[in-house]
C-alpha cells in the first residue's frame, strides 16, 4: 500500500489551496495525516461514516456499481473523499475566490 | 419555490449528458422527476439519506458551516446533490469519455 499512498498524497499535495490530507483505514483510523491530533480524529470518524453511506447508496442502486470519488462543497471549504480498497484519502481544500 | 426550481432545472437540463433530474423535498418525497416511477422512488429515498448524512457531517465539524453541493462519482455515472432550503435537486450525469 505504502508506495501507492505516497503517490496519491503527492498528487493531492500538488493541488492548490490544500489545507489538510488524512488517510483513513476501513475501521475509521487515521494512518497518515497533516492535521493536528484532535481534528484528525474528528474528521476520520465523520468521513468514515460519510464514505460508508455513499458506498451503501451506490451499491443499493446497482450492486455492480462502485463509488469512486466524492466531493462535498460547503460554505467554508471542500472535502474530497477518494476511496481505495483498504483505506481512503480525505483532502480538505479551501476554494479560491 | 416554483420559479426558482424551474430556473435550476433549466440550468441542469442545459448541461451535457444529463440522464435524470429529481427534485426531492425534505421528507424524501420526489416533487418533480424525469425518471420513471420506480427509479424515482428508489433514488429519492436513498439520496435523501445521503443528503442528510452530508448535512450532519458538515454541521458536526462546524455548526456555523453548511453543505452546499455534493458530487458523487461512480464507475457508471455521476450524481450531484444541490440542497436548497425546502428541497434538494438530484442530477444524474453519464460521464463523457
N, CA and C atoms of all chains as a GROMACS GRO file, in nm:
protein
  582
    1UNK      N    1   0.081  -0.121   0.000
    1UNK     CA    2   0.000   0.000   0.000
    1UNK      C    3   0.086   0.127   0.000
    2UNK      N    4   0.198   0.123   0.069
    2UNK     CA    5   0.273   0.244   0.100
    2UNK      C    6   0.311   0.330  -0.021
    3UNK      N    7   0.368   0.270  -0.126
    3UNK     CA    8   0.412   0.347  -0.243
    3UNK      C    9   0.293   0.413  -0.312
    4UNK      N   10   0.185   0.336  -0.317
    4UNK     CA   11   0.062   0.385  -0.381
    4UNK      C   12   0.005   0.505  -0.304
    5UNK      N   13   0.004   0.495  -0.171
    5UNK     CA   14  -0.044   0.607  -0.088
    5UNK      C   15   0.043   0.729  -0.110
    6UNK      N   16   0.174   0.707  -0.110
    6UNK     CA   17   0.268   0.819  -0.127
    6UNK      C   18   0.243   0.889  -0.260
    7UNK      N   19   0.218   0.810  -0.363
    7UNK     CA   20   0.194   0.863  -0.497
    7UNK      C   21   0.067   0.951  -0.496
    8UNK      N   22  -0.040   0.898  -0.435
    8UNK     CA   23  -0.166   0.972  -0.427
    8UNK      C   24  -0.149   1.100  -0.344
    9UNK      N   25  -0.076   1.087  -0.233
    9UNK     CA   26  -0.054   1.204  -0.147
    9UNK      C   27   0.019   1.314  -0.223
   10UNK      N   28   0.121   1.273  -0.299
   10UNK     CA   29   0.198   1.370  -0.377
   10UNK      C   30   0.106   1.442  -0.473
   11UNK      N   31   0.018   1.364  -0.539
   11UNK     CA   32  -0.072   1.424  -0.637
   11UNK      C   33  -0.162   1.527  -0.570
   12UNK      N   34  -0.217   1.492  -0.454
   12UNK     CA   35  -0.307   1.584  -0.384
   12UNK      C   36  -0.232   1.706  -0.331
   13UNK      N   37  -0.111   1.682  -0.279
   13UNK     CA   38  -0.035   1.793  -0.221
   13UNK      C   39   0.004   1.897  -0.325
   14UNK      N   40   0.012   1.853  -0.451
   14UNK     CA   41   0.050   1.947  -0.557
   14UNK      C   42  -0.070   2.033  -0.601
   15UNK      N   43  -0.190   1.998  -0.554
   15UNK     CA   44  -0.307   2.078  -0.589
   15UNK      C   45  -0.307   2.208  -0.509
   16UNK      N   46  -0.377   2.306  -0.561
   16UNK     CA   47  -0.381   2.438  -0.496
   16UNK      C   48  -0.473   2.439  -0.374
   17UNK      N   49  -0.440   2.523  -0.276
   17UNK     CA   50  -0.526   2.552  -0.162
   17UNK      C   51  -0.562   2.430  -0.077
   18UNK      N   52  -0.473   2.331  -0.074
   18UNK     CA   53  -0.498   2.214   0.010
   18UNK      C   54  -0.462   2.249   0.155
   19UNK      N   55  -0.559   2.228   0.246
   19UNK     CA   56  -0.531   2.265   0.386
   19UNK      C   57  -0.517   2.142   0.475
   20UNK      N   58  -0.545   2.025   0.422
   20UNK     CA   59  -0.527   1.906   0.503
   20UNK      C   60  -0.549   1.779   0.423
   21UNK      N   61  -0.475   1.675   0.461
   21UNK     CA   62  -0.492   1.544   0.397
   21UNK      C   63  -0.488   1.439   0.508
   22UNK      N   64  -0.586   1.349   0.508
   22UNK     CA   65  -0.586   1.241   0.605
   22UNK      C   66  -0.612   1.110   0.531
   23UNK      N   67  -0.530   1.009   0.560
   23UNK     CA   68  -0.552   0.875   0.504
   23UNK      C   69  -0.616   0.791   0.614
   24UNK      N   70  -0.732   0.734   0.583
   24UNK     CA   71  -0.814   0.667   0.686
   24UNK      C   72  -0.839   0.522   0.645
   25UNK      N   73  -0.812   0.430   0.737
   25UNK     CA   74  -0.834   0.289   0.701
   25UNK      C   75  -0.981   0.253   0.715
   26UNK      N   76  -1.015   0.128   0.680
   26UNK     CA   77  -1.156   0.090   0.675
   26UNK      C   78  -1.224   0.081   0.812
   27UNK      N   79  -1.143   0.091   0.918
   27UNK     CA   80  -1.201   0.096   1.053
   27UNK      C   81  -1.218   0.241   1.101
   28UNK      N   82  -1.185   0.337   1.015
   28UNK     CA   83  -1.201   0.477   1.054
   28UNK      C   84  -1.081   0.531   1.129
   29UNK      N   85  -0.969   0.457   1.126
   29UNK     CA   86  -0.847   0.501   1.195
   29UNK      C   87  -0.757   0.577   1.097
   30UNK      N   88  -0.714   0.696   1.136
   30UNK     CA   89  -0.624   0.774   1.051
   30UNK      C   90  -0.484   0.711   1.053
   31UNK      N   91  -0.431   0.675   0.936
   31UNK     CA   92  -0.299   0.613   0.932
   31UNK      C   93  -0.193   0.711   0.881
   32UNK      N   94  -0.239   0.827   0.838
   32UNK     CA   95  -0.148   0.933   0.794
   32UNK      C   96  -0.227   1.063   0.798
   33UNK      N   97  -0.165   1.171   0.841
   33UNK     CA   98  -0.241   1.296   0.848
   33UNK      C   99  -0.151   1.418   0.844
   34UNK      N  100  -0.205   1.528   0.795
   34UNK     CA  101  -0.134   1.656   0.803
   34UNK      C  102  -0.207   1.750   0.899
   35UNK      N  103  -0.317   1.701   0.960
   35UNK     CA  104  -0.392   1.784   1.056
   35UNK      C  105  -0.346   1.754   1.199
   36UNK      N  106  -0.387   1.837   1.294
   36UNK     CA  107  -0.348   1.807   1.432
   36UNK      C  108  -0.431   1.689   1.484
   37UNK      N  109  -0.393   1.639   1.601
   37UNK     CA  110  -0.449   1.514   1.654
   37UNK      C  111  -0.602   1.518   1.668
   38UNK      N  112  -0.654   1.624   1.730
   38UNK     CA  113  -0.798   1.629   1.754
   38UNK      C  114  -0.878   1.643   1.625
   39UNK      N  115  -0.832   1.730   1.536
   39UNK     CA  116  -0.901   1.746   1.408
   39UNK      C  117  -0.897   1.615   1.328
   40UNK      N  118  -0.784   1.550   1.332
   40UNK     CA  119  -0.770   1.423   1.260
   40UNK      C  120  -0.872   1.321   1.309
   41UNK      N  121  -0.883   1.306   1.442
   41UNK     CA  122  -0.979   1.211   1.499
   41UNK      C  123  -1.121   1.245   1.456
   42UNK      N  124  -1.154   1.374   1.464
   42UNK     CA  125  -1.289   1.420   1.432
   42UNK      C  126  -1.322   1.394   1.285
   43UNK      N  127  -1.232   1.438   1.198
   43UNK     CA  128  -1.256   1.418   1.054
   43UNK      C  129  -1.260   1.269   1.018
   44UNK      N  130  -1.167   1.192   1.073
   44UNK     CA  131  -1.160   1.050   1.037
   44UNK      C  132  -1.290   0.979   1.071
   45UNK      N  133  -1.340   1.004   1.193
   45UNK     CA  134  -1.462   0.935   1.237
   45UNK      C  135  -1.581   0.976   1.150
   46UNK      N  136  -1.596   1.106   1.124
   46UNK     CA  137  -1.711   1.152   1.048
   46UNK      C  138  -1.702   1.114   0.901
   47UNK      N  139  -1.586   1.128   0.843
   47UNK     CA  140  -1.573   1.097   0.700
   47UNK      C  141  -1.587   0.948   0.673
   48UNK      N  142  -1.550   0.867   0.773
   48UNK     CA  143  -1.571   0.722   0.759
   48UNK      C  144  -1.721   0.693   0.748
   49UNK      N  145  -1.803   0.764   0.825
   49UNK     CA  146  -1.948   0.739   0.817
   49UNK      C  147  -2.004   0.791   0.684
   50UNK      N  148  -1.950   0.902   0.633
   50UNK     CA  149  -1.997   0.954   0.504
   50UNK      C  150  -1.955   0.862   0.390
   51UNK      N  151  -1.831   0.813   0.398
   51UNK     CA  152  -1.784   0.721   0.295
   51UNK      C  153  -1.872   0.595   0.293
   52UNK      N  154  -1.902   0.543   0.411
   52UNK     CA  155  -1.980   0.421   0.422
   52UNK      C  156  -2.121   0.443   0.367
   53UNK      N  157  -2.180   0.559   0.397
   53UNK     CA  158  -2.313   0.591   0.346
   53UNK      C  159  -2.312   0.598   0.193
   54UNK      N  160  -2.211   0.666   0.137
   54UNK     CA  161  -2.201   0.679  -0.009
   54UNK      C  162  -2.187   0.541  -0.073
   55UNK      N  163  -2.104   0.457  -0.013
   55UNK     CA  164  -2.081   0.321  -0.066
   55UNK      C  165  -2.212   0.242  -0.068
   56UNK      N  166  -2.286   0.251   0.044
   56UNK     CA  167  -2.412   0.177   0.056
   56UNK      C  168  -2.514   0.225  -0.046
   57UNK      N  169  -2.525   0.358  -0.060
   57UNK     CA  170  -2.624   0.417  -0.152
   57UNK      C  171  -2.596   0.370  -0.296
   58UNK      N  172  -2.469   0.374  -0.335
   58UNK     CA  173  -2.433   0.335  -0.471
   58UNK      C  174  -2.460   0.187  -0.493
   59UNK      N  175  -2.422   0.103  -0.397
   59UNK     CA  176  -2.445  -0.042  -0.410
   59UNK      C  177  -2.594  -0.075  -0.410
   60UNK      N  178  -2.670  -0.004  -0.331
   60UNK     CA  179  -2.813  -0.030  -0.320
   60UNK      C  180  -2.884   0.001  -0.453
   61UNK      N  181  -2.834   0.102  -0.525
   61UNK     CA  182  -2.894   0.137  -0.655
   61UNK      C  183  -2.853   0.038  -0.763
   62UNK      N  184  -2.730  -0.015  -0.754
   62UNK     CA  185  -2.681  -0.109  -0.855
   62UNK      C  186  -2.562  -0.184  -0.796
   63UNK      N  187  -2.583  -0.312  -0.769
   63UNK     CA  188  -2.482  -0.391  -0.698
   63UNK      C  189  -2.354  -0.408  -0.780
   64UNK      N  190  -2.359  -0.377  -0.912
   64UNK     CA  191  -2.239  -0.391  -0.995
   64UNK      C  192  -2.161  -0.259  -1.000
   65UNK      N  193  -2.217  -0.157  -0.940
   65UNK     CA  194  -2.155  -0.025  -0.948
   65UNK      C  195  -2.066  -0.001  -0.826
   66UNK      N  196  -1.980   0.100  -0.834
   66UNK     CA  197  -1.889   0.128  -0.723
   66UNK      C  198  -1.865   0.277  -0.713
   67UNK      N  199  -1.859   0.326  -0.593
   67UNK     CA  200  -1.834   0.467  -0.565
   67UNK      C  201  -1.684   0.495  -0.580
   68UNK      N  202  -1.647   0.591  -0.663
   68UNK     CA  203  -1.505   0.613  -0.690
   68UNK      C  204  -1.452   0.748  -0.638
   69UNK      N  205  -1.541   0.844  -0.615
   69UNK     CA  206  -1.493   0.976  -0.571
   69UNK      C  207  -1.610   1.054  -0.517
   70UNK      N  208  -1.587   1.132  -0.412
   70UNK     CA  209  -1.692   1.217  -0.360
   70UNK      C  210  -1.636   1.355  -0.331
   71UNK      N  211  -1.708   1.456  -0.374
   71UNK     CA  212  -1.667   1.594  -0.346
   71UNK      C  213  -1.782   1.664  -0.276
   72UNK      N  214  -1.754   1.716  -0.160
   72UNK     CA  215  -1.855   1.781  -0.078
   72UNK      C  216  -1.817   1.928  -0.065
   73UNK      N  217  -1.898   2.014  -0.121
   73UNK     CA  218  -1.869   2.157  -0.110
   73UNK      C  219  -1.949   2.215   0.005
   74UNK      N  220  -1.885   2.297   0.086
   74UNK     CA  221  -1.956   2.364   0.196
   74UNK      C  222  -1.928   2.513   0.184
   75UNK      N  223  -1.993   2.592   0.271
   75UNK     CA  224  -1.970   2.737   0.270
   75UNK      C  225  -1.823   2.769   0.291
   76UNK      N  226  -1.755   2.690   0.374
   76UNK     CA  227  -1.619   2.724   0.416
   76UNK      C  228  -1.507   2.654   0.338
   77UNK      N  229  -1.532   2.533   0.294
   77UNK     CA  230  -1.426   2.461   0.222
   77UNK      C  231  -1.485   2.342   0.145
   78UNK      N  232  -1.397   2.269   0.080
   78UNK     CA  233  -1.442   2.148   0.010
   78UNK      C  234  -1.371   2.028   0.068
   79UNK      N  235  -1.443   1.917   0.070
   79UNK     CA  236  -1.386   1.792   0.118
   79UNK      C  237  -1.393   1.692   0.002
   80UNK      N  238  -1.283   1.627  -0.026
   80UNK     CA  239  -1.284   1.522  -0.127
   80UNK      C  240  -1.253   1.388  -0.062
   81UNK      N  241  -1.328   1.287  -0.098
   81UNK     CA  242  -1.301   1.152  -0.049
   81UNK      C  243  -1.265   1.064  -0.168
   82UNK      N  244  -1.153   0.998  -0.158
   82UNK     CA  245  -1.104   0.917  -0.268
   82UNK      C  246  -1.084   0.774  -0.215
   83UNK      N  247  -1.184   0.686  -0.235
   83UNK     CA  248  -1.176   0.553  -0.176
   83UNK      C  249  -1.082   0.459  -0.251
   84UNK      N  250  -1.004   0.385  -0.175
   84UNK     CA  251  -0.922   0.278  -0.229
   84UNK      C  252  -0.969   0.149  -0.162
   85UNK      N  253  -0.903   0.038  -0.190
   85UNK     CA  254  -0.954  -0.088  -0.136
   85UNK      C  255  -0.948  -0.094   0.017
   86UNK      N  256  -0.832  -0.064   0.074
   86UNK     CA  257  -0.813  -0.085   0.218
   86UNK      C  258  -0.818   0.044   0.300
   87UNK      N  259  -0.834   0.155   0.231
   87UNK     CA  260  -0.831   0.284   0.301
   87UNK      C  261  -0.897   0.388   0.211
   88UNK      N  262  -0.909   0.509   0.259
   88UNK     CA  263  -0.949   0.617   0.170
   88UNK      C  264  -0.876   0.744   0.209
   89UNK      N  265  -0.867   0.834   0.114
   89UNK     CA  266  -0.795   0.958   0.137
   89UNK      C  267  -0.896   1.072   0.144
   90UNK      N  268  -0.883   1.153   0.248
   90UNK     CA  269  -0.966   1.272   0.258
   90UNK      C  270  -0.879   1.394   0.233
   91UNK      N  271  -0.923   1.481   0.146
   91UNK     CA  272  -0.848   1.602   0.115
   91UNK      C  273  -0.937   1.722   0.143
   92UNK      N  274  -0.884   1.816   0.220
   92UNK     CA  275  -0.956   1.940   0.252
   92UNK      C  276  -0.900   2.051   0.166
   93UNK      N  277  -0.988   2.122   0.101
   93UNK     CA  278  -0.942   2.229   0.012
   93UNK      C  279  -1.021   2.356   0.042
   94UNK      N  280  -0.952   2.469   0.048
   94UNK     CA  281  -1.020   2.597   0.063
   94UNK      C  282  -1.040   2.653  -0.076
   95UNK      N  283  -1.165   2.678  -0.115
   95UNK     CA  284  -1.187   2.724  -0.252
   95UNK      C  285  -1.120   2.860  -0.274
   96UNK      N  286  -1.063   2.877  -0.391
   96UNK     CA  287  -1.007   3.008  -0.426
   96UNK      C  288  -1.119   3.092  -0.485
   97UNK      N  289  -1.121   3.218  -0.447
   97UNK     CA  290  -1.230   3.305  -0.497
   97UNK      C  291  -1.192   3.370  -0.630
   98UNK      N  292  -4.142   2.886  -0.438
   98UNK     CA  293  -4.038   2.790  -0.475
   98UNK      C  294  -4.037   2.761  -0.624
   99UNK      N  295  -4.153   2.762  -0.686
   99UNK     CA  296  -4.169   2.709  -0.821
   99UNK      C  297  -4.077   2.772  -0.925
  100UNK      N  298  -4.072   2.906  -0.930
  100UNK     CA  299  -3.991   2.974  -1.032
  100UNK      C  300  -3.842   2.942  -1.013
  101UNK      N  301  -3.803   2.936  -0.887
  101UNK     CA  302  -3.664   2.907  -0.852
  101UNK      C  303  -3.627   2.764  -0.895
  102UNK      N  304  -3.718   2.668  -0.871
  102UNK     CA  305  -3.694   2.529  -0.912
  102UNK      C  306  -3.682   2.523  -1.063
  103UNK      N  307  -3.773   2.591  -1.132
  103UNK     CA  308  -3.773   2.588  -1.279
  103UNK      C  309  -3.641   2.641  -1.332
  104UNK      N  310  -3.592   2.748  -1.269
  104UNK     CA  311  -3.466   2.810  -1.311
  104UNK      C  312  -3.350   2.712  -1.294
  105UNK      N  313  -3.346   2.646  -1.178
  105UNK     CA  314  -3.240   2.548  -1.151
  105UNK      C  315  -3.250   2.430  -1.247
  106UNK      N  316  -3.373   2.385  -1.270
  106UNK     CA  317  -3.393   2.271  -1.361
  106UNK      C  318  -3.342   2.304  -1.501
  107UNK      N  319  -3.374   2.424  -1.546
  107UNK     CA  320  -3.330   2.467  -1.680
  107UNK      C  321  -3.178   2.465  -1.688
  108UNK      N  322  -3.114   2.515  -1.580
  108UNK     CA  323  -2.969   2.520  -1.580
  108UNK      C  324  -2.909   2.378  -1.589
  109UNK      N  325  -2.967   2.287  -1.510
  109UNK     CA  326  -2.916   2.150  -1.514
  109UNK      C  327  -2.946   2.081  -1.647
  110UNK      N  328  -3.066   2.107  -1.700
  110UNK     CA  329  -3.104   2.041  -1.825
  110UNK      C  330  -3.015   2.084  -1.941
  111UNK      N  331  -2.955   2.204  -1.928
  111UNK     CA  332  -2.871   2.252  -2.037
  111UNK      C  333  -2.731   2.190  -2.030
  112UNK      N  334  -2.701   2.119  -1.921
  112UNK     CA  335  -2.570   2.055  -1.909
  112UNK      C  336  -2.566   1.930  -1.997
  113UNK      N  337  -2.446   1.890  -2.031
  113UNK     CA  338  -2.428   1.773  -2.119
  113UNK      C  339  -2.450   1.642  -2.045
  114UNK      N  340  -2.496   1.541  -2.117
  114UNK     CA  341  -2.504   1.403  -2.067
  114UNK      C  342  -2.590   1.385  -1.942
  115UNK      N  343  -2.689   1.472  -1.924
  115UNK     CA  344  -2.779   1.456  -1.809
  115UNK      C  345  -2.880   1.346  -1.841
  116UNK      N  346  -2.888   1.244  -1.752
  116UNK     CA  347  -2.979   1.134  -1.780
  116UNK      C  348  -3.100   1.135  -1.685
  117UNK      N  349  -3.098   1.221  -1.586
  117UNK     CA  350  -3.214   1.227  -1.498
  117UNK      C  351  -3.204   1.341  -1.399
  118UNK      N  352  -3.318   1.398  -1.365
  118UNK     CA  353  -3.323   1.503  -1.263
  118UNK      C  354  -3.443   1.474  -1.174
  119UNK      N  355  -3.421   1.477  -1.043
  119UNK     CA  356  -3.531   1.458  -0.949
  119UNK      C  357  -3.523   1.568  -0.844
  120UNK      N  358  -3.636   1.632  -0.817
  120UNK     CA  359  -3.644   1.732  -0.710
  120UNK      C  360  -3.711   1.663  -0.591
  121UNK      N  361  -3.645   1.666  -0.476
  121UNK     CA  362  -3.688   1.587  -0.360
  121UNK      C  363  -3.710   1.680  -0.242
  122UNK      N  364  -3.826   1.670  -0.177
  122UNK     CA  365  -3.850   1.758  -0.062
  122UNK      C  366  -3.782   1.702   0.063
  123UNK      N  367  -3.792   1.775   0.175
  123UNK     CA  368  -3.717   1.737   0.295
  123UNK      C  369  -3.769   1.610   0.362
  124UNK      N  370  -3.884   1.558   0.317
  124UNK     CA  371  -3.932   1.430   0.367
  124UNK      C  372  -3.891   1.314   0.276
  125UNK      N  373  -3.813   1.345   0.172
  125UNK     CA  374  -3.769   1.239   0.082
  125UNK      C  375  -3.870   1.207  -0.028
  126UNK      N  376  -3.968   1.296  -0.046
  126UNK     CA  377  -4.071   1.274  -0.148
  126UNK      C  378  -4.031   1.348  -0.277
  127UNK      N  379  -4.033   1.278  -0.390
  127UNK     CA  380  -3.999   1.342  -0.518
  127UNK      C  381  -4.115   1.432  -0.560
  128UNK      N  382  -4.086   1.560  -0.582
  128UNK     CA  383  -4.194   1.651  -0.622
  128UNK      C  384  -4.185   1.686  -0.771
  129UNK      N  385  -4.078   1.640  -0.835
  129UNK     CA  386  -4.062   1.661  -0.979
  129UNK      C  387  -3.958   1.559  -1.025
  130UNK      N  388  -3.978   1.498  -1.140
  130UNK     CA  389  -3.881   1.397  -1.184
  130UNK      C  390  -3.883   1.377  -1.334
  131UNK      N  391  -3.768   1.336  -1.388
  131UNK     CA  392  -3.763   1.297  -1.528
  131UNK      C  393  -3.738   1.145  -1.539
  132UNK      N  394  -3.730   1.077  -1.424
  132UNK     CA  395  -3.708   0.931  -1.424
  132UNK      C  396  -3.843   0.859  -1.414
  133UNK      N  397  -3.844   0.729  -1.438
  133UNK     CA  398  -3.970   0.656  -1.423
  133UNK      C  399  -4.005   0.640  -1.274
  134UNK      N  400  -4.125   0.595  -1.247
  134UNK     CA  401  -4.178   0.593  -1.110
  134UNK      C  402  -4.088   0.516  -1.013
  135UNK      N  403  -4.052   0.393  -1.049
  135UNK     CA  404  -3.974   0.310  -0.956
  135UNK      C  405  -3.835   0.366  -0.930
  136UNK      N  406  -3.770   0.409  -1.037
  136UNK     CA  407  -3.635   0.467  -1.020
  136UNK      C  408  -3.642   0.593  -0.935
  137UNK      N  409  -3.746   0.673  -0.959
  137UNK     CA  410  -3.762   0.796  -0.882
  137UNK      C  411  -3.774   0.766  -0.733
  138UNK      N  412  -3.859   0.670  -0.698
  138UNK     CA  413  -3.877   0.632  -0.557
  138UNK      C  414  -3.745   0.587  -0.496
  139UNK      N  415  -3.675   0.501  -0.571
  139UNK     CA  416  -3.550   0.443  -0.522
  139UNK      C  417  -3.444   0.552  -0.499
  140UNK      N  418  -3.424   0.635  -0.601
  140UNK     CA  419  -3.326   0.743  -0.589
  140UNK      C  420  -3.364   0.841  -0.479
  141UNK      N  421  -3.492   0.880  -0.476
  141UNK     CA  422  -3.534   0.982  -0.378
  141UNK      C  423  -3.506   0.934  -0.236
  142UNK      N  424  -3.542   0.810  -0.206
  142UNK     CA  425  -3.525   0.759  -0.071
  142UNK      C  426  -3.376   0.753  -0.034
  143UNK      N  427  -3.293   0.700  -0.125
  143UNK     CA  428  -3.151   0.684  -0.094
  143UNK      C  429  -3.079   0.818  -0.090
  144UNK      N  430  -3.108   0.905  -0.184
  144UNK     CA  431  -3.037   1.033  -0.187
  144UNK      C  432  -3.075   1.122  -0.069
  145UNK      N  433  -3.197   1.104  -0.021
  145UNK     CA  434  -3.237   1.177   0.099
  145UNK      C  435  -3.150   1.136   0.218
  146UNK      N  436  -3.117   1.006   0.227
  146UNK     CA  437  -3.032   0.961   0.339
  146UNK      C  438  -2.888   1.012   0.321
  147UNK      N  439  -2.842   1.017   0.197
  147UNK     CA  440  -2.706   1.067   0.172
  147UNK      C  441  -2.698   1.217   0.199
  148UNK      N  442  -2.800   1.289   0.157
  148UNK     CA  443  -2.804   1.434   0.181
  148UNK      C  444  -2.802   1.462   0.332
  149UNK      N  445  -2.883   1.386   0.405
  149UNK     CA  446  -2.893   1.404   0.549
  149UNK      C  447  -2.759   1.374   0.617
  150UNK      N  448  -2.693   1.267   0.572
  150UNK     CA  449  -2.562   1.232   0.629
  150UNK      C  450  -2.461   1.343   0.602
  151UNK      N  451  -2.458   1.395   0.479
  151UNK     CA  452  -2.364   1.502   0.445
  151UNK      C  453  -2.391   1.626   0.531
  152UNK      N  454  -2.518   1.658   0.548
  152UNK     CA  455  -2.558   1.774   0.627
  152UNK      C  456  -2.508   1.760   0.772
  153UNK      N  457  -2.532   1.639   0.828
  153UNK     CA  458  -2.492   1.612   0.967
  153UNK      C  459  -2.341   1.620   0.984
  154UNK      N  460  -2.266   1.561   0.890
  154UNK     CA  461  -2.121   1.558   0.899
  154UNK      C  462  -2.066   1.700   0.897
  155UNK      N  463  -2.117   1.783   0.806
  155UNK     CA  464  -2.069   1.921   0.794
  155UNK      C  465  -2.101   2.000   0.922
  156UNK      N  466  -2.223   1.986   0.972
  156UNK     CA  467  -2.263   2.057   1.094
  156UNK      C  468  -2.184   2.011   1.215
  157UNK      N  469  -2.157   1.881   1.221
  157UNK     CA  470  -2.086   1.824   1.335
  157UNK      C  471  -1.942   1.878   1.340
  158UNK      N  472  -1.883   1.904   1.224
  158UNK     CA  473  -1.746   1.958   1.221
  158UNK      C  474  -1.744   2.106   1.255
  159UNK      N  475  -1.849   2.178   1.216
  159UNK     CA  476  -1.855   2.321   1.241
  159UNK      C  477  -2.000   2.367   1.228
  160UNK      N  478  -2.059   2.401   1.341
  160UNK     CA  479  -2.204   2.431   1.344
  160UNK      C  480  -2.238   2.558   1.264
  161UNK      N  481  -2.134   2.638   1.228
  161UNK     CA  482  -2.162   2.759   1.150
  161UNK      C  483  -2.151   2.731   1.000
  162UNK      N  484  -2.110   2.611   0.965
  162UNK     CA  485  -2.088   2.577   0.826
  162UNK      C  486  -2.213   2.513   0.765
  163UNK      N  487  -2.217   2.506   0.633
  163UNK     CA  488  -2.334   2.448   0.566
  163UNK      C  489  -2.290   2.376   0.439
  164UNK      N  490  -2.352   2.264   0.414
  164UNK     CA  491  -2.324   2.184   0.296
  164UNK      C  492  -2.397   2.246   0.176
  165UNK      N  493  -2.324   2.276   0.068
  165UNK     CA  494  -2.386   2.346  -0.045
  165UNK      C  495  -2.394   2.264  -0.173
  166UNK      N  496  -2.313   2.158  -0.184
  166UNK     CA  497  -2.314   2.080  -0.308
  166UNK      C  498  -2.241   1.949  -0.285
  167UNK      N  499  -2.292   1.842  -0.344
  167UNK     CA  500  -2.223   1.714  -0.333
  167UNK      C  501  -2.217   1.648  -0.470
  168UNK      N  502  -2.099   1.600  -0.505
  168UNK     CA  503  -2.084   1.527  -0.631
  168UNK      C  504  -2.028   1.390  -0.600
  169UNK      N  505  -2.099   1.288  -0.644
  169UNK     CA  506  -2.060   1.150  -0.616
  169UNK      C  507  -2.029   1.084  -0.749
  170UNK      N  508  -1.904   1.048  -0.769
  170UNK     CA  509  -1.867   0.982  -0.893
  170UNK      C  510  -1.867   0.830  -0.871
  171UNK      N  511  -1.925   0.756  -0.962
  171UNK     CA  512  -1.923   0.611  -0.954
  171UNK      C  513  -1.868   0.557  -1.085
  172UNK      N  514  -1.849   0.425  -1.089
  172UNK     CA  515  -1.799   0.362  -1.212
  172UNK      C  516  -1.891   0.394  -1.330
  173UNK      N  517  -2.021   0.402  -1.305
  173UNK     CA  518  -2.118   0.412  -1.414
  173UNK      C  519  -2.168   0.554  -1.443
  174UNK      N  520  -2.176   0.636  -1.341
  174UNK     CA  521  -2.227   0.772  -1.366
  174UNK      C  522  -2.192   0.863  -1.249
  175UNK      N  523  -2.236   0.986  -1.259
  175UNK     CA  524  -2.215   1.081  -1.150
  175UNK      C  525  -2.349   1.127  -1.097
  176UNK      N  526  -2.354   1.150  -0.967
  176UNK     CA  527  -2.475   1.202  -0.905
  176UNK      C  528  -2.439   1.335  -0.840
  177UNK      N  529  -2.519   1.437  -0.864
  177UNK     CA  530  -2.497   1.565  -0.798
  177UNK      C  531  -2.617   1.596  -0.710
  178UNK      N  532  -2.590   1.641  -0.589
  178UNK     CA  533  -2.698   1.684  -0.499
  178UNK      C  534  -2.680   1.832  -0.472
  179UNK      N  535  -2.786   1.905  -0.495
  179UNK     CA  536  -2.781   2.050  -0.481
  179UNK      C  537  -2.888   2.090  -0.379
  180UNK      N  538  -2.850   2.108  -0.252
  180UNK     CA  539  -2.950   2.133  -0.148
  180UNK      C  540  -3.002   2.277  -0.149
  181UNK      N  541  -3.131   2.293  -0.134
  181UNK     CA  542  -3.195   2.422  -0.116
  181UNK      C  543  -3.264   2.416   0.021
  182UNK      N  544  -3.336   2.521   0.057
  182UNK     CA  545  -3.393   2.522   0.192
  182UNK      C  546  -3.498   2.412   0.212
  183UNK      N  547  -3.596   2.407   0.123
  183UNK     CA  548  -3.709   2.316   0.144
  183UNK      C  549  -3.704   2.188   0.061
  184UNK      N  550  -3.601   2.174  -0.019
  184UNK     CA  551  -3.593   2.059  -0.110
  184UNK      C  552  -3.448   2.047  -0.157
  185UNK      N  553  -3.419   1.944  -0.232
  185UNK     CA  554  -3.290   1.939  -0.298
  185UNK      C  555  -3.306   1.878  -0.437
  186UNK      N  556  -3.212   1.908  -0.523
  186UNK     CA  557  -3.218   1.860  -0.660
  186UNK      C  558  -3.111   1.755  -0.680
  187UNK      N  559  -3.150   1.640  -0.735
  187UNK     CA  560  -3.053   1.537  -0.770
  187UNK      C  561  -3.040   1.532  -0.921
  188UNK      N  562  -2.917   1.537  -0.968
  188UNK     CA  563  -2.893   1.532  -1.112
  188UNK      C  564  -2.804   1.412  -1.141
  189UNK      N  565  -2.846   1.329  -1.236
  189UNK     CA  566  -2.769   1.212  -1.278
  189UNK      C  567  -2.700   1.246  -1.409
  190UNK      N  568  -2.571   1.221  -1.414
  190UNK     CA  569  -2.496   1.254  -1.533
  190UNK      C  570  -2.410   1.135  -1.574
  191UNK      N  571  -2.408   1.104  -1.702
  191UNK     CA  572  -2.321   0.998  -1.752
  191UNK      C  573  -2.193   1.066  -1.800
  192UNK      N  574  -2.078   1.028  -1.741
  192UNK     CA  575  -1.955   1.098  -1.780
  192UNK      C  576  -1.925   1.076  -1.928
  193UNK      N  577  -1.877   1.180  -1.993
  193UNK     CA  578  -1.832   1.165  -2.131
  193UNK      C  579  -1.688   1.120  -2.130
  194UNK      N  580  -1.654   1.027  -2.218
  194UNK     CA  581  -1.515   0.974  -2.219
  194UNK      C  582  -1.425   1.059  -2.307
   0.00000   0.00000   0.00000
